[in-house]
Amino acid sequence: MKRLTARQWAGALQSLTEQKTKEDAHGTLKNFVLQLRRRRALNLVPQILRVYGESVDAAHGVVRVATVAARALPERIAQELHEMGTEVIIDHTIDPHVIAGVKITMDGVIIDGTVATRLKKLYES
């Protein structure tokens, strides 16, 4: 029996649940987990959920942005990020090791505007 990837399982889960009510989805999810167990694929659950979440977000126009800075995200930057999509969810991490600037990750793209990175680029050039 061919082993399915997390992306394939997530696609199956999305197909199974997309037109279901909350009550109907419960039984479907139970059967889905039992199928994962039978196929010895429970170890893929974290990846399946991540891919499934990304797919659902994309279908609903949700953009997820991760930011890292030394302190709270400046309101101006938060406002600019919120203007990028229908619904923008910002996951902000405060890291005291960041001297100044902000590192932004969105859709696999990293924009590193931290002082440490700028200094490193200057040193390397």
The first five atom37 places (N, CA, C, CB, O) and aatype in JSON, in Angstrom:
{
  "aatype": [12, 11, 1, 10, 16, 0, 1, 5, 17, 0, 7, 0, 10, 5, 15, 10, 16, 6, 5, 11, 16, 11, 6, 3, 0, 8, 7, 16, 10, 11, 2, 13, 19, 10, 5, 10, 1, 1, 1, 1, 0, 10, 2, 10, 19, 14, 5, 9, 10, 1, 19, 18, 7, 6, 15, 19, 3, 0, 0, 8, 7, 19, 19, 1, 19, 0, 16, 19, 0, 0, 1, 0, 10, 14, 6, 1, 9, 0, 5, 6, 10, 8, 6, 12, 7, 16, 6, 19, 9, 9, 3, 8, 16, 9, 3, 14, 8, 19, 9, 0, 7, 19, 11, 9, 16, 12, 3, 7, 19, 9, 9, 3, 7, 16, 19, 0, 16, 1, 10, 11, 11, 10, 18, 6, 15],
  "atom_mask": [
    [1, 1, 1, 1, 1],
    [1, 1, 1, 1, 1],
    [1, 1, 1, 1, 1],
    [1, 1, 1, 1, 1],
    [1, 1, 1, 1, 1],
    [1, 1, 1, 1, 1],
    [1, 1, 1, 1, 1],
    [1, 1, 1, 1, 1],
    [1, 1, 1, 1, 1],
    [1, 1, 1, 1, 1],
    [1, 1, 1, 0, 1],
    [1, 1, 1, 1, 1],
    [1, 1, 1, 1, 1],
    [1, 1, 1, 1, 1],
    [1, 1, 1, 1, 1],
    [1, 1, 1, 1, 1],
    [1, 1, 1, 1, 1],
    [1, 1, 1, 1, 1],
    [1, 1, 1, 1, 1],
    [1, 1, 1, 1, 1],
    [1, 1, 1, 1, 1],
    [1, 1, 1, 1, 1],
    [1, 1, 1, 1, 1],
    [1, 1, 1, 1, 1],
    [1, 1, 1, 1, 1],
    [1, 1, 1, 1, 1],
    [1, 1, 1, 0, 1],
    [1, 1, 1, 1, 1],
    [1, 1, 1, 1, 1],
    [1, 1, 1, 1, 1],
    [1, 1, 1, 1, 1],
    [1, 1, 1, 1, 1],
    [1, 1, 1, 1, 1],
    [1, 1, 1, 1, 1],
    [1, 1, 1, 1, 1],
    [1, 1, 1, 1, 1],
    [1, 1, 1, 1, 1],
    [1, 1, 1, 1, 1],
    [1, 1, 1, 1, 1],
    [1, 1, 1, 1, 1],
    [1, 1, 1, 1, 1],
    [1, 1, 1, 1, 1],
    [1, 1, 1, 1, 1],
    [1, 1, 1, 1, 1],
    [1, 1, 1, 1, 1],
    [1, 1, 1, 1, 1],
    [1, 1, 1, 1, 1],
    [1, 1, 1, 1, 1],
    [1, 1, 1, 1, 1],
    [1, 1, 1, 1, 1],
    [1, 1, 1, 1, 1],
    [1, 1, 1, 1, 1],
    [1, 1, 1, 0, 1],
    [1, 1, 1, 1, 1],
    [1, 1, 1, 1, 1],
    [1, 1, 1, 1, 1],
    [1, 1, 1, 1, 1],
    [1, 1, 1, 1, 1],
    [1, 1, 1, 1, 1],
    [1, 1, 1, 1, 1],
    [1, 1, 1, 0, 1],
    [1, 1, 1, 1, 1],
    [1, 1, 1, 1, 1],
    [1, 1, 1, 1, 1],
    [1, 1, 1, 1, 1],
    [1, 1, 1, 1, 1],
    [1, 1, 1, 1, 1],
    [1, 1, 1, 1, 1],
    [1, 1, 1, 1, 1],
    [1, 1, 1, 1, 1],
    [1, 1, 1, 1, 1],
    [1, 1, 1, 1, 1],
    [1, 1, 1, 1, 1],
    [1, 1, 1, 1, 1],
    [1, 1, 1, 1, 1],
    [1, 1, 1, 1, 1],
    [1, 1, 1, 1, 1],
    [1, 1, 1, 1, 1],
    [1, 1, 1, 1, 1],
    [1, 1, 1, 1, 1],
    [1, 1, 1, 1, 1],
    [1, 1, 1, 1, 1],
    [1, 1, 1, 1, 1],
    [1, 1, 1, 1, 1],
    [1, 1, 1, 0, 1],
    [1, 1, 1, 1, 1],
    [1, 1, 1, 1, 1],
    [1, 1, 1, 1, 1],
    [1, 1, 1, 1, 1],
    [1, 1, 1, 1, 1],
    [1, 1, 1, 1, 1],
    [1, 1, 1, 1, 1],
    [1, 1, 1, 1, 1],
    [1, 1, 1, 1, 1],
    [1, 1, 1, 1, 1],
    [1, 1, 1, 1, 1],
    [1, 1, 1, 1, 1],
    [1, 1, 1, 1, 1],
    [1, 1, 1, 1, 1],
    [1, 1, 1, 1, 1],
    [1, 1, 1, 0, 1],
    [1, 1, 1, 1, 1],
    [1, 1, 1, 1, 1],
    [1, 1, 1, 1, 1],
    [1, 1, 1, 1, 1],
    [1, 1, 1, 1, 1],
    [1, 1, 1, 1, 1],
    [1, 1, 1, 0, 1],
    [1, 1, 1, 1, 1],
    [1, 1, 1, 1, 1],
    [1, 1, 1, 1, 1],
    [1, 1, 1, 1, 1],
    [1, 1, 1, 0, 1],
    [1, 1, 1, 1, 1],
    [1, 1, 1, 1, 1],
    [1, 1, 1, 1, 1],
    [1, 1, 1, 1, 1],
    [1, 1, 1, 1, 1],
    [1, 1, 1, 1, 1],
    [1, 1, 1, 1, 1],
    [1, 1, 1, 1, 1],
    [1, 1, 1, 1, 1],
    [1, 1, 1, 1, 1],
    [1, 1, 1, 1, 1],
    [1, 1, 1, 1, 1]
  ],
  "atom_positions": [
    [[0.84, -1.18, 0.0], [0.0, 0.0, 0.0], [0.89, 1.24, 0.0], [-0.96, -0.01, 1.22], [1.81, 1.35, 0.81]],
    [[0.62, 2.18, -0.91], [1.41, 3.4, -1.05], [1.16, 4.34, 0.12], [1.08, 4.1, -2.37], [0.02, 4.57, 0.53]],
    [[2.25, 4.89, 0.67], [2.14, 5.84, 1.76], [1.82, 7.22, 1.19], [3.45, 5.88, 2.61], [2.44, 7.67, 0.23]],
    [[0.85, 7.88, 1.8], [0.46, 9.21, 1.37], [1.28, 10.26, 2.11], [-1.04, 9.44, 1.61], [1.73, 10.03, 3.24]],
    [[1.48, 11.41, 1.47], [2.2, 12.51, 2.1], [1.23, 13.32, 2.96], [2.88, 13.42, 1.03], [0.01, 13.17, 2.85]],
    [[1.78, 14.16, 3.81], [0.94, 15.03, 4.64], [0.08, 15.93, 3.77], [1.82, 15.88, 5.59], [-1.08, 16.2, 4.11]],
    [[0.62, 16.41, 2.66], [-0.14, 17.27, 1.75], [-1.32, 16.51, 1.15], [0.77, 17.81, 0.63], [-2.41, 17.07, 1.0]],
    [[-1.12, 15.25, 0.79], [-2.21, 14.44, 0.24], [-3.3, 14.19, 1.29], [-1.67, 13.11, -0.3], [-4.49, 14.27, 1.0]],
    [[-2.86, 13.88, 2.52], [-3.83, 13.67, 3.6], [-4.62, 14.96, 3.86], [-3.11, 13.21, 4.91], [-5.83, 14.92, 4.05]],
    [[-3.92, 16.1, 3.86], [-4.58, 17.38, 4.12], [-5.59, 17.68, 3.01], [-3.55, 18.52, 4.22], [-6.68, 18.18, 3.29]],
    [[-5.24, 17.38, 1.78], [-6.17, 17.58, 0.67], [-7.41, 16.71, 0.82], [0.0, 0.0, 0.0], [-8.52, 17.14, 0.55]],
    [[-7.19, 15.47, 1.26], [-8.33, 14.56, 1.49], [-9.21, 15.1, 2.61], [-7.83, 13.13, 1.84], [-10.44, 15.08, 2.51]],
    [[-8.59, 15.58, 3.67], [-9.35, 16.12, 4.79], [-10.17, 17.33, 4.36], [-8.41, 16.51, 5.94], [-11.33, 17.48, 4.75]],
    [[-9.57, 18.19, 3.56], [-10.3, 19.37, 3.09], [-11.49, 18.95, 2.22], [-9.36, 20.31, 2.3], [-12.58, 19.49, 2.36]],
    [[-11.28, 18.0, 1.35], [-12.37, 17.52, 0.49], [-13.49, 16.9, 1.31], [-11.84, 16.5, -0.52], [-14.67, 17.08, 1.0]],
    [[-13.12, 16.17, 2.35], [-14.12, 15.5, 3.18], [-14.95, 16.46, 4.02], [-13.44, 14.51, 4.09], [-16.11, 16.19, 4.31]],
    [[-14.36, 17.58, 4.4], [-15.03, 18.47, 5.36], [-15.58, 19.76, 4.77], [-14.08, 18.82, 6.44], [-16.3, 20.48, 5.48]],
    [[-15.29, 20.09, 3.53], [-15.62, 21.42, 3.03], [-17.11, 21.76, 2.99], [-15.06, 21.58, 1.68], [-17.45, 22.93, 3.17]],
    [[-17.98, 20.84, 2.77], [-19.42, 21.16, 2.72], [-20.19, 20.55, 3.89], [-20.01, 20.67, 1.41], [-21.39, 20.33, 3.79]],
    [[-19.5, 20.27, 4.99], [-20.12, 19.62, 6.15], [-20.52, 20.63, 7.21], [-19.17, 18.59, 6.75], [-19.9, 21.68, 7.37]],
    [[-21.6, 20.27, 7.92], [-21.95, 21.05, 9.11], [-21.02, 20.62, 10.23], [-23.46, 20.86, 9.5], [-20.31, 19.62, 10.1]],
    [[-21.03, 21.35, 11.31], [-20.18, 21.02, 12.45], [-20.47, 19.6, 12.95], [-20.37, 22.04, 13.58], [-19.55, 18.86, 13.28]],
    [[-21.75, 19.23, 13.02], [-22.14, 17.91, 13.52], [-21.68, 16.81, 12.57], [-23.67, 17.84, 13.71], [-21.19, 15.77, 13.0]],
    [[-21.84, 17.04, 11.26], [-21.42, 16.04, 10.27], [-19.9, 15.9, 10.24], [-21.94, 16.43, 8.88], [-19.37, 14.8, 10.07]],
    [[-19.21, 17.01, 10.41], [-17.75, 17.0, 10.36], [-17.16, 16.17, 11.5], [-17.21, 18.43, 10.41], [-16.1, 15.57, 11.34]],
    [[-17.84, 16.13, 12.65], [-17.32, 15.37, 13.79], [-17.13, 13.9, 13.42], [-18.28, 15.49, 14.99], [-16.06, 13.33, 13.66]],
    [[-18.14, 13.28, 12.84], [-18.04, 11.88, 12.44], [-17.0, 11.67, 11.35], [0.0, 0.0, 0.0], [-16.27, 10.67, 11.35]],
    [[-16.94, 12.6, 10.42], [-15.97, 12.52, 9.34], [-14.55, 12.58, 9.89], [-16.19, 13.65, 8.32], [-13.68, 11.82, 9.47]],
    [[-14.32, 13.49, 10.84], [-12.99, 13.62, 11.45], [-12.61, 12.36, 12.22], [-12.94, 14.84, 12.38], [-11.45, 11.93, 12.19]],
    [[-13.57, 11.78, 12.9], [-13.31, 10.55, 13.65], [-12.87, 9.45, 12.67], [-14.59, 10.09, 14.44], [-11.88, 8.75, 12.93]],
    [[-13.58, 9.3, 11.57], [-13.21, 8.29, 10.58], [-11.86, 8.6, 9.94], [-14.27, 8.21, 9.5], [-11.08, 7.68, 9.64]],
    [[-11.58, 9.87, 9.74], [-10.3, 10.27, 9.17], [-9.14, 9.86, 10.08], [-10.27, 11.79, 8.92], [-8.14, 9.32, 9.62]],
    [[-9.29, 10.13, 11.37], [-8.24, 9.77, 12.33], [-8.08, 8.25, 12.41], [-8.56, 10.34, 13.74], [-6.96, 7.75, 12.49]],
    [[-9.19, 7.52, 12.37], [-9.11, 6.05, 12.37], [-8.36, 5.56, 11.13], [-10.53, 5.43, 12.42], [-7.58, 4.61, 11.21]],
    [[-8.59, 6.2, 10.0], [-7.89, 5.82, 8.77], [-6.39, 6.11, 8.9], [-8.48, 6.58, 7.55], [-5.56, 5.32, 8.44]],
    [[-6.05, 7.25, 9.51], [-4.64, 7.55, 9.76], [-4.01, 6.47, 10.64], [-4.49, 8.95, 10.42], [-2.88, 6.04, 10.4]],
    [[-4.74, 6.05, 11.64], [-4.24, 5.02, 12.55], [-4.03, 3.7, 11.81], [-5.2, 4.82, 13.73], [-2.99, 3.06, 11.97]],
    [[-5.01, 3.31, 11.01], [-4.9, 2.05, 10.25], [-3.69, 2.08, 9.31], [-6.19, 1.8, 9.44], [-3.02, 1.07, 9.12]],
    [[-3.44, 3.23, 8.74], [-2.34, 3.36, 7.78], [-1.01, 3.72, 8.46], [-2.68, 4.41, 6.73], [-0.02, 4.0, 7.8]],
    [[-1.02, 3.71, 9.78], [0.18, 4.03, 10.57], [0.76, 5.39, 10.17], [1.25, 2.93, 10.4], [1.96, 5.54, 9.94]],
    [[-0.13, 6.37, 10.08], [0.27, 7.71, 9.65], [-0.03, 8.78, 10.69], [-0.41, 8.06, 8.34], [-0.04, 9.96, 10.37]],
    [[-0.28, 8.37, 11.93], [-0.58, 9.35, 12.97], [0.57, 10.33, 13.21], [-0.93, 8.64, 14.27], [0.36, 11.45, 13.67]],
    [[1.79, 9.9, 12.91], [2.94, 10.79, 13.08], [2.88, 11.99, 12.14], [4.24, 10.01, 12.85], [3.59, 12.97, 12.35]],
    [[2.04, 11.93, 11.11], [1.92, 13.03, 10.15], [0.91, 14.09, 10.59], [1.52, 12.49, 8.8], [0.78, 15.12, 9.93]],
    [[0.21, 13.85, 11.69], [-0.87, 14.76, 12.1], [-0.4, 16.22, 12.21], [-1.43, 14.31, 13.44], [-1.11, 17.1, 11.7]],
    [[0.73, 16.54, 12.84], [1.13, 17.95, 12.91], [1.31, 18.59, 11.51], [2.43, 18.08, 13.69], [0.89, 19.73, 11.3]],
    [[1.92, 17.87, 10.58], [2.12, 18.4, 9.24], [0.79, 18.5, 8.49], [3.1, 17.52, 8.45], [0.55, 19.47, 7.77]],
    [[-0.08, 17.5, 8.67], [-1.39, 17.52, 8.02], [-2.17, 18.75, 8.48], [-2.18, 16.23, 8.33], [-2.77, 19.45, 7.66]],
    [[-2.16, 19.0, 9.78], [-2.9, 20.16, 10.32], [-2.32, 21.47, 9.82], [-2.88, 20.13, 11.84], [-3.07, 22.41, 9.54]],
    [[-1.0, 21.55, 9.71], [-0.37, 22.77, 9.22], [-0.78, 23.03, 7.77], [1.18, 22.68, 9.33], [-1.19, 24.14, 7.42]],
    [[-0.67, 22.01, 6.92], [-1.02, 22.16, 5.51], [-2.51, 22.44, 5.35], [-0.62, 20.89, 4.71], [-2.91, 23.27, 4.53]],
    [[-3.33, 21.75, 6.12], [-4.78, 21.95, 6.08], [-5.11, 23.4, 6.46], [-5.5, 20.96, 7.02], [-5.92, 24.05, 5.8]],
    [[-4.49, 23.88, 7.53], [-4.72, 25.26, 7.98], [-4.32, 26.27, 6.93], [0.0, 0.0, 0.0], [-5.03, 27.25, 6.7]],
    [[-3.17, 26.05, 6.28], [-2.72, 26.95, 5.22], [-3.72, 26.97, 4.07], [-1.32, 26.54, 4.71], [-4.02, 28.02, 3.5]],
    [[-4.23, 25.8, 3.73], [-5.18, 25.68, 2.63], [-6.5, 26.39, 2.96], [-5.45, 24.21, 2.33], [-7.05, 27.11, 2.11]],
    [[-6.99, 26.2, 4.17], [-8.23, 26.86, 4.6], [-8.03, 28.37, 4.64], [-8.69, 26.34, 5.98], [-8.89, 29.13, 4.2]],
    [[-6.88, 28.81, 5.17], [-6.57, 30.24, 5.2], [-6.59, 30.83, 3.79], [-5.2, 30.49, 5.87], [-7.19, 31.88, 3.56]],
    [[-5.93, 30.16, 2.86], [-5.86, 30.65, 1.48], [-7.25, 30.74, 0.86], [-4.95, 29.74, 0.64], [-7.56, 31.69, 0.14]],
    [[-8.08, 29.74, 1.14], [-9.44, 29.73, 0.58], [-10.29, 30.88, 1.11], [-10.12, 28.39, 0.88], [-11.21, 31.34, 0.44]],
    [[-9.98, 31.33, 2.33], [-10.77, 32.4, 2.94], [-10.06, 33.76, 2.92], [-11.09, 32.03, 4.37], [-10.53, 34.72, 3.53]],
    [[-8.94, 33.84, 2.21], [-8.23, 35.11, 2.09], [-7.5, 35.55, 3.34], [0.0, 0.0, 0.0], [-7.23, 36.74, 3.52]],
    [[-7.17, 34.61, 4.22], [-6.47, 34.93, 5.46], [-4.96, 34.91, 5.2], [-6.85, 33.93, 6.6], [-4.44, 33.97, 4.6]],
    [[-4.29, 35.94, 5.65], [-2.84, 36.04, 5.53], [-2.25, 35.97, 6.93], [-2.4, 37.36, 4.79], [-2.67, 36.72, 7.82]],
    [[-1.29, 35.08, 7.13], [-0.62, 34.96, 8.44], [0.79, 35.55, 8.32], [-0.55, 33.46, 8.92], [1.54, 35.25, 7.39]],
    [[1.11, 36.39, 9.29], [2.4, 37.08, 9.29], [3.04, 36.85, 10.65], [2.23, 38.61, 8.99], [2.4, 37.02, 11.69]],
    [[4.32, 36.48, 10.64], [5.07, 36.33, 11.89], [6.09, 37.46, 11.95], [5.78, 34.93, 11.98], [6.8, 37.72, 10.98]],
    [[6.14, 38.12, 13.09], [7.1, 39.21, 13.27], [7.92, 38.98, 14.53], [6.38, 40.58, 13.33], [7.45, 38.38, 15.5]],
    [[9.16, 39.47, 14.5], [10.04, 39.38, 15.67], [10.69, 40.75, 15.85], [11.13, 38.25, 15.5], [11.23, 41.32, 14.91]],
    [[10.62, 41.26, 17.07], [11.23, 42.55, 17.39], [11.59, 42.57, 18.87], [10.28, 43.74, 17.03], [11.2, 41.68, 19.62]],
    [[12.32, 43.59, 19.27], [12.75, 43.7, 20.66], [11.61, 44.1, 21.59], [13.87, 44.72, 20.78], [11.64, 43.82, 22.78]],
    [[10.6, 44.76, 21.03], [9.46, 45.19, 21.85], [8.18, 45.09, 21.01], [9.66, 46.65, 22.38], [8.19, 44.53, 19.91]],
    [[7.11, 45.61, 21.53], [5.81, 45.54, 20.83], [5.93, 46.1, 19.42], [4.72, 46.3, 21.62], [6.68, 47.04, 19.16]],
    [[5.18, 45.5, 18.52], [5.2, 45.91, 17.12], [4.67, 47.34, 17.0], [4.37, 44.93, 16.25], [3.58, 47.63, 17.49]],
    [[5.41, 48.24, 16.35], [4.93, 49.61, 16.18], [3.59, 49.62, 15.44], [5.97, 50.45, 15.42], [3.38, 48.86, 14.51]],
    [[2.7, 50.48, 15.86], [1.35, 50.55, 15.29], [1.38, 50.81, 13.78], [0.54, 51.66, 15.99], [0.56, 50.26, 13.05]],
    [[2.32, 51.61, 13.33], [2.43, 51.91, 11.89], [2.7, 50.63, 11.09], [3.55, 52.95, 11.63], [2.1, 50.42, 10.04]],
    [[3.6, 49.8, 11.58], [3.93, 48.54, 10.88], [2.74, 47.59, 10.94], [5.19, 47.88, 11.5], [2.4, 46.95, 9.95]],
    [[2.11, 47.49, 12.11], [0.93, 46.62, 12.25], [-0.16, 47.05, 11.28], [0.4, 46.64, 13.7], [-0.8, 46.21, 10.65]],
    [[-0.38, 48.37, 11.16], [-1.41, 48.88, 10.25], [-1.08, 48.53, 8.8], [-1.55, 50.41, 10.4], [-1.97, 48.13, 8.04]],
    [[0.19, 48.69, 8.41], [0.59, 48.36, 7.04], [0.4, 46.87, 6.75], [2.06, 48.75, 6.8], [-0.03, 46.5, 5.66]],
    [[0.7, 46.03, 7.73], [0.52, 44.59, 7.55], [-0.97, 44.24, 7.42], [1.14, 43.82, 8.74], [-1.34, 43.38, 6.63]],
    [[-1.81, 44.9, 8.19], [-3.25, 44.64, 8.13], [-3.87, 45.06, 6.8], [-3.96, 45.36, 9.27], [-4.93, 44.56, 6.43]],
    [[-3.22, 45.94, 6.1], [-3.73, 46.4, 4.81], [-3.38, 45.45, 3.67], [-3.19, 47.77, 4.5], [-3.74, 45.7, 2.52]],
    [[-2.69, 44.35, 3.97], [-2.22, 43.42, 2.94], [-3.26, 42.4, 2.5], [-1.01, 42.7, 3.43], [-3.1, 41.78, 1.45]],
    [[-4.31, 42.2, 3.27], [-5.28, 41.19, 2.91], [-6.61, 41.43, 3.56], [0.0, 0.0, 0.0], [-6.79, 42.36, 4.34]],
    [[-7.55, 40.55, 3.23], [-8.89, 40.64, 3.8], [-8.81, 40.5, 5.31], [-9.81, 39.57, 3.21], [-9.36, 41.31, 6.06]],
    [[-8.12, 39.47, 5.74], [-7.91, 39.24, 7.17], [-6.45, 38.89, 7.38], [-8.85, 38.11, 7.72], [-5.94, 37.94, 6.8]],
    [[-5.79, 39.66, 8.2], [-4.37, 39.43, 8.49], [-4.23, 39.08, 9.95], [-3.51, 40.68, 8.13], [-4.71, 39.8, 10.83]],
    [[-3.57, 37.95, 10.21], [-3.32, 37.51, 11.58], [-1.82, 37.66, 11.82], [-3.81, 36.02, 11.82], [-1.0, 37.04, 11.15]],
    [[-1.49, 38.49, 12.81], [-0.08, 38.75, 13.12], [0.3, 37.99, 14.38], [0.18, 40.27, 13.3], [-0.32, 38.14, 15.43]],
    [[1.34, 37.17, 14.25], [1.91, 36.46, 15.38], [3.22, 37.17, 15.73], [2.14, 34.92, 15.06], [4.24, 36.96, 15.08]],
    [[3.17, 38.02, 16.75], [4.34, 38.84, 17.1], [5.09, 38.23, 18.28], [3.91, 40.28, 17.43], [4.5, 37.91, 19.31]],
    [[6.39, 38.08, 18.1], [7.26, 37.56, 19.15], [8.21, 38.65, 19.59], [8.03, 36.32, 18.67], [8.85, 39.31, 18.77]],
    [[8.3, 38.84, 20.9], [9.26, 39.8, 21.44], [10.52, 39.03, 21.8], [8.68, 40.57, 22.69], [10.49, 38.1, 22.61]],
    [[11.64, 39.43, 21.19], [12.93, 38.78, 21.42], [13.92, 39.84, 21.89], [13.45, 38.06, 20.12], [14.31, 40.71, 21.12]],
    [[14.32, 39.76, 23.17], [15.24, 40.78, 23.7], [16.62, 40.78, 23.02], [15.41, 40.57, 25.18], [17.39, 41.72, 23.2]],
    [[16.93, 39.72, 22.25], [18.22, 39.66, 21.56], [18.23, 40.53, 20.3], [18.54, 38.22, 21.19], [19.29, 40.84, 19.77]],
    [[17.06, 40.92, 19.85], [16.97, 41.83, 18.7], [17.23, 43.24, 19.21], [15.56, 41.72, 17.97], [16.5, 43.74, 20.07]],
    [[18.27, 43.87, 18.7], [18.64, 45.2, 19.19], [17.64, 46.25, 18.69], [20.06, 45.56, 18.75], [17.12, 47.04, 19.47]],
    [[17.39, 46.24, 17.4], [16.45, 47.19, 16.8], [16.01, 46.63, 15.45], [17.1, 48.61, 16.64], [16.69, 45.8, 14.86]],
    [[14.86, 47.1, 14.99], [14.34, 46.65, 13.71], [13.33, 45.52, 13.89], [0.0, 0.0, 0.0], [13.02, 45.12, 15.01]],
    [[12.83, 45.03, 12.77], [11.8, 44.0, 12.78], [12.13, 42.96, 11.72], [10.4, 44.6, 12.53], [12.59, 43.29, 10.63]],
    [[11.87, 41.71, 12.05], [11.99, 40.62, 11.09], [10.57, 40.14, 10.8], [12.91, 39.43, 11.63], [9.83, 39.82, 11.72]],
    [[10.19, 40.11, 9.52], [8.83, 39.74, 9.12], [8.89, 38.51, 8.21], [8.12, 40.92, 8.39], [9.67, 38.46, 7.26]],
    [[8.05, 37.51, 8.53], [7.95, 36.31, 7.7], [6.5, 36.15, 7.25], [8.44, 35.04, 8.48], [5.57, 36.17, 8.06]],
    [[6.33, 36.0, 5.93], [4.98, 35.86, 5.38], [5.07, 35.02, 4.11], [4.32, 37.26, 5.08], [5.86, 35.32, 3.21]],
    [[4.25, 33.98, 4.03], [4.22, 33.1, 2.86], [5.61, 32.6, 2.48], [3.61, 33.83, 1.67], [5.95, 32.51, 1.3]],
    [[6.41, 32.27, 3.48], [7.74, 31.74, 3.23], [8.78, 32.78, 2.86], [0.0, 0.0, 0.0], [9.94, 32.44, 2.63]],
    [[8.39, 34.05, 2.8], [9.32, 35.13, 2.47], [9.73, 35.82, 3.77], [8.68, 36.15, 1.47], [8.88, 36.16, 4.59]],
    [[11.03, 36.02, 3.94], [11.54, 36.67, 5.14], [12.09, 38.05, 4.77], [12.64, 35.8, 5.82], [12.94, 38.18, 3.89]],
    [[11.6, 39.06, 5.46], [12.11, 40.42, 5.31], [12.78, 40.75, 6.64], [10.97, 41.47, 4.94], [12.1, 40.98, 7.65]],
    [[14.1, 40.76, 6.63], [14.84, 40.96, 7.87], [15.39, 42.38, 7.92], [15.98, 39.94, 7.99], [16.41, 42.69, 7.3]],
    [[14.7, 43.24, 8.66], [15.12, 44.63, 8.8], [15.76, 44.9, 10.14], [0.0, 0.0, 0.0], [15.73, 46.03, 10.63]],
    [[16.34, 43.85, 10.74], [16.98, 44.05, 12.04], [18.37, 44.68, 11.85], [17.1, 42.71, 12.8], [19.01, 44.5, 10.82]],
    [[18.81, 45.4, 12.86], [20.11, 46.06, 12.81], [21.22, 45.02, 12.69], [20.33, 46.93, 14.06], [22.19, 45.24, 11.97]],
    [[21.09, 43.89, 13.39], [22.12, 42.86, 13.33], [22.33, 42.36, 11.9], [21.74, 41.68, 14.25], [23.47, 42.17, 11.47]],
    [[21.27, 42.16, 11.18], [21.39, 41.7, 9.79], [21.99, 42.78, 8.91], [20.02, 41.28, 9.23], [22.82, 42.48, 8.04]],
    [[21.6, 44.02, 9.12], [22.17, 45.11, 8.32], [23.67, 45.24, 8.58], [21.45, 46.45, 8.64], [24.45, 45.42, 7.64]],
    [[24.09, 45.14, 9.84], [25.5, 45.2, 10.18], [26.26, 44.01, 9.56], [25.68, 45.21, 11.7], [27.37, 44.18, 9.07]],
    [[25.67, 42.85, 9.59], [26.29, 41.67, 9.02], [26.51, 41.85, 7.51], [25.41, 40.42, 9.29], [27.57, 41.5, 6.99]],
    [[25.51, 42.4, 6.82], [25.63, 42.65, 5.37], [26.73, 43.69, 5.09], [24.27, 43.13, 4.79], [27.48, 43.56, 4.13]],
    [[26.8, 44.7, 5.93], [27.86, 45.69, 5.76], [29.24, 45.06, 5.95], [27.66, 46.85, 6.75], [30.17, 45.35, 5.2]],
    [[29.36, 44.22, 6.95], [30.62, 43.56, 7.25], [31.05, 42.64, 6.11], [30.51, 42.76, 8.55], [32.23, 42.56, 5.79]],
    [[30.07, 41.95, 5.49], [30.36, 40.99, 4.43], [30.69, 41.66, 3.1], [29.2, 40.06, 4.25], [31.27, 41.04, 2.22]],
    [[30.31, 42.93, 2.95], [30.55, 43.59, 1.64], [31.87, 44.31, 1.59], [29.44, 44.59, 1.35], [32.21, 44.91, 0.57]]
  ]
}
